Amino acid sequence: MTTKFEELCNEDKILVFFKKLLNEWNQELDEMTELEKRTVKEKSMVATFKQCARYLRRLFEFCRKKNL
């Protein structure tokens, strides 16, 4: 059962959009080589990703509970 994005309620649209964005970002980080992951720039990128994911967790909870 797949629902079209346009048919979702606003909370579900937010949840789907940001989850997809986080998954794509995570895949991009996973594709880095071990050598790349050791650079300061890449460590900063990983830290930024983790921080964003942690901050978005609360938004996802609100979306799942339809409390927006």
GUBADO-998967 format. One record per residue (C-alpha): residue number from 1; residue in one letter; x, y, z. Coordinates in steps of 0.1 Angstrom, whole numbers, always signed. Example, Ala and Ser with C-alpha at 12.3 -4.5 7.8 and 13.67 -1.06 7.14 Angstrom:
<node><num>1</num><residu>a</residu><c1>+123</c1><c2>-45</c2><c3>+78</c3></node>
<node><num>2</num><residu>s</residu><c1>+137</c1><c2>-11</c2><c3>+71</c3></node>
***
This chain:
<node><num>1</num><residu>m</residu><c1>+0</c1><c2>+0</c2><c3>+0</c3></node>
<node><num>2</num><residu>t</residu><c1>+17</c1><c2>+32</c2><c3>-12</c3></node>
<node><num>3</num><residu>t</residu><c1>+1</c1><c2>+65</c2><c3>-9</c3></node>
<node><num>4</num><residu>k</residu><c1>+9</c1><c2>+94</c2><c3>-31</c3></node>
<node><num>5</num><residu>f</residu><c1>+28</c1><c2>+122</c2><c3>-14</c3></node>
<node><num>6</num><residu>e</residu><c1>+1</c1><c2>+147</c2><c3>-23</c3></node>
<node><num>7</num><residu>e</residu><c1>-26</c1><c2>+127</c2><c3>-5</c3></node>
<node><num>8</num><residu>l</residu><c1>-7</c1><c2>+126</c2><c3>+28</c3></node>
<node><num>9</num><residu>c</residu><c1>-16</c1><c2>+149</c2><c3>+57</c3></node>
<node><num>10</num><residu>n</residu><c1>+8</c1><c2>+178</c2><c3>+64</c3></node>
<node><num>11</num><residu>e</residu><c1>+25</c1><c2>+160</c2><c3>+93</c3></node>
<node><num>12</num><residu>d</residu><c1>+31</c1><c2>+129</c2><c3>+72</c3></node>
<node><num>13</num><residu>k</residu><c1>+45</c1><c2>+151</c2><c3>+44</c3></node>
<node><num>14</num><residu>i</residu><c1>+70</c1><c2>+167</c2><c3>+68</c3></node>
<node><num>15</num><residu>l</residu><c1>+80</c1><c2>+133</c2><c3>+82</c3></node>
<node><num>16</num><residu>v</residu><c1>+85</c1><c2>+117</c2><c3>+48</c3></node>
<node><num>17</num><residu>f</residu><c1>+104</c1><c2>+147</c2><c3>+34</c3></node>
<node><num>18</num><residu>f</residu><c1>+129</c1><c2>+151</c2><c3>+62</c3></node>
<node><num>19</num><residu>k</residu><c1>+133</c1><c2>+113</c2><c3>+67</c3></node>
<node><num>20</num><residu>k</residu><c1>+142</c1><c2>+110</c2><c3>+30</c3></node>
<node><num>21</num><residu>l</residu><c1>+166</c1><c2>+139</c2><c3>+32</c3></node>
<node><num>22</num><residu>l</residu><c1>+183</c1><c2>+125</c2><c3>+63</c3></node>
<node><num>23</num><residu>n</residu><c1>+186</c1><c2>+91</c2><c3>+46</c3></node>
<node><num>24</num><residu>e</residu><c1>+202</c1><c2>+106</c2><c3>+15</c3></node>
<node><num>25</num><residu>w</residu><c1>+226</c1><c2>+126</c2><c3>+36</c3></node>
<node><num>26</num><residu>n</residu><c1>+235</c1><c2>+96</c2><c3>+56</c3></node>
<node><num>27</num><residu>q</residu><c1>+242</c1><c2>+76</c2><c3>+25</c3></node>
<node><num>28</num><residu>e</residu><c1>+264</c1><c2>+103</c2><c3>+12</c3></node>
<node><num>29</num><residu>l</residu><c1>+284</c1><c2>+102</c2><c3>+44</c3></node>
<node><num>30</num><residu>d</residu><c1>+286</c1><c2>+64</c2><c3>+43</c3></node>
<node><num>31</num><residu>e</residu><c1>+301</c1><c2>+65</c2><c3>+8</c3></node>
<node><num>32</num><residu>m</residu><c1>+332</c1><c2>+84</c2><c3>+21</c3></node>
<node><num>33</num><residu>t</residu><c1>+364</c1><c2>+64</c2><c3>+24</c3></node>
<node><num>34</num><residu>e</residu><c1>+380</c1><c2>+58</c2><c3>+58</c3></node>
<node><num>35</num><residu>l</residu><c1>+408</c1><c2>+82</c2><c3>+48</c3></node>
<node><num>36</num><residu>e</residu><c1>+382</c1><c2>+110</c2><c3>+40</c3></node>
<node><num>37</num><residu>k</residu><c1>+364</c1><c2>+104</c2><c3>+72</c3></node>
<node><num>38</num><residu>r</residu><c1>+395</c1><c2>+113</c2><c3>+92</c3></node>
<node><num>39</num><residu>t</residu><c1>+398</c1><c2>+149</c2><c3>+78</c3></node>
<node><num>40</num><residu>v</residu><c1>+386</c1><c2>+178</c2><c3>+99</c3></node>
<node><num>41</num><residu>k</residu><c1>+361</c1><c2>+188</c2><c3>+72</c3></node>
<node><num>42</num><residu>e</residu><c1>+345</c1><c2>+154</c2><c3>+71</c3></node>
<node><num>43</num><residu>k</residu><c1>+344</c1><c2>+150</c2><c3>+109</c3></node>
<node><num>44</num><residu>s</residu><c1>+326</c1><c2>+183</c2><c3>+110</c3></node>
<node><num>45</num><residu>m</residu><c1>+301</c1><c2>+171</c2><c3>+84</c3></node>
<node><num>46</num><residu>v</residu><c1>+294</c1><c2>+139</c2><c3>+104</c3></node>
<node><num>47</num><residu>a</residu><c1>+290</c1><c2>+159</c2><c3>+136</c3></node>
<node><num>48</num><residu>t</residu><c1>+266</c1><c2>+183</c2><c3>+118</c3></node>
<node><num>49</num><residu>f</residu><c1>+246</c1><c2>+153</c2><c3>+105</c3></node>
<node><num>50</num><residu>k</residu><c1>+243</c1><c2>+137</c2><c3>+139</c3></node>
<node><num>51</num><residu>q</residu><c1>+232</c1><c2>+170</c2><c3>+155</c3></node>
<node><num>52</num><residu>c</residu><c1>+206</c1><c2>+176</c2><c3>+129</c3></node>
<node><num>53</num><residu>a</residu><c1>+192</c1><c2>+141</c2><c3>+132</c3></node>
<node><num>54</num><residu>r</residu><c1>+191</c1><c2>+145</c2><c3>+170</c3></node>
<node><num>55</num><residu>y</residu><c1>+172</c1><c2>+178</c2><c3>+167</c3></node>
<node><num>56</num><residu>l</residu><c1>+148</c1><c2>+165</c2><c3>+141</c3></node>
<node><num>57</num><residu>r</residu><c1>+138</c1><c2>+135</c2><c3>+164</c3></node>
<node><num>58</num><residu>r</residu><c1>+115</c1><c2>+158</c2><c3>+184</c3></node>
<node><num>59</num><residu>l</residu><c1>+98</c1><c2>+171</c2><c3>+152</c3></node>
<node><num>60</num><residu>f</residu><c1>+93</c1><c2>+135</c2><c3>+140</c3></node>
<node><num>61</num><residu>e</residu><c1>+76</c1><c2>+127</c2><c3>+173</c3></node>
<node><num>62</num><residu>f</residu><c1>+52</c1><c2>+156</c2><c3>+169</c3></node>
<node><num>63</num><residu>c</residu><c1>+45</c1><c2>+146</c2><c3>+133</c3></node>
<node><num>64</num><residu>r</residu><c1>+38</c1><c2>+109</c2><c3>+143</c3></node>
<node><num>65</num><residu>k</residu><c1>+14</c1><c2>+121</c2><c3>+170</c3></node>
<node><num>66</num><residu>k</residu><c1>-2</c1><c2>+147</c2><c3>+147</c3></node>
<node><num>67</num><residu>n</residu><c1>+6</c1><c2>+175</c2><c3>+172</c3></node>
<node><num>68</num><residu>l</residu><c1>+17</c1><c2>+202</c2><c3>+148</c3></node>
***
